[in-house]
Structure formats: C-alpha cells, structure tokens
Amino acid sequence: MNQWDLFIAGIVVGYSVALLVKVQHRRRHRNEERRVRHVIAAYFRTYRLPATVTCVHSARGFFTLIECDASHKARFLAIRELAIVEHVKKLLGKDLRGVHWRFRPNPAAAPAADKTMDDDVPNYPGQAASAKQREKLRRQRDFRTTTRMCYAAE
C-alpha cells in the first residue's frame, strides 16, 4: 500500500466516525426532547388541561411551545411558567431556556362570535359599495371577530 491509499482510507474512516457521532448526537437530542415533552404534558394532565407540547433543542438549550385552549383554567398559565421550568429541572435536570405559549380560541365560542358579527356589519347588495369600503368593513369585521372570540373564550 502506498501513502495515498492510507490517506484515502483515513479520510473514509474519519468521515464514517463523524457521521456516526452526528447520528448518535441527533438521536440523544431527540430522546431528550421526547422526555421533556412527556414531562410537561403530564404536568398539564394533572390540571386536566389538554395541551400540545413541542420541544426543540438548540445550541442555547431547550425551547418549548405549549399550545392549549383559551379556557378559564388556562388564564394564569403564564404565571405557572416558572413552576414548569422548575418541574422539568427537578425531574430531568434539564434547563428550559424558553417557554412560549399559544392559546387556541375556544371552538364553542367561535360560532357565537361569528353569528353576532352578521348583525353588526351592513350588507351591501351586490357591488354597491366601493372596493375601499368593502376592504374597510372586512378589516373591522375581522378585528371584531377576533376580539369577541377572545372575550367569549374567557
């Protein structure tokens, strides 16, 4: 064997080892994300709140997105954020760098909000209103719908 064969064999072995280390590293992070997700979901099950938890591991640590219904129980969940961080740290020894919330509108309140909106916005027959007026009314209707959905969810 000459030196070039040894050099190429060394490069192939080096890349193979690097690939195996990367796969193992990704698998370990995926398992850690799964454990954090299960711990937070179990925390919400104790309060009987249906929540969808997503966890992402980045170079700065774990970030979680918690998506739950906008109900009366979920109103003060932002206060519970510190308790969630401490709970994960106590059980798994992992630090959560960020907990982000997303509240879905209550599906039972959404049809009621849409029904009341039809009475507030005047219906123009055909194309009687100008495009500018229709756009203004559409924006008002969208704003009122989202506002009412938020209040109806409480």
Summary of the structure (lengths in Angstrom):
residues: 154
radius of gyration: 26.0
end to end distance: 77.1
largest distance: 88.4
contacts: 378
relative contact order: 0.10
helix: 62%
strand: 17%
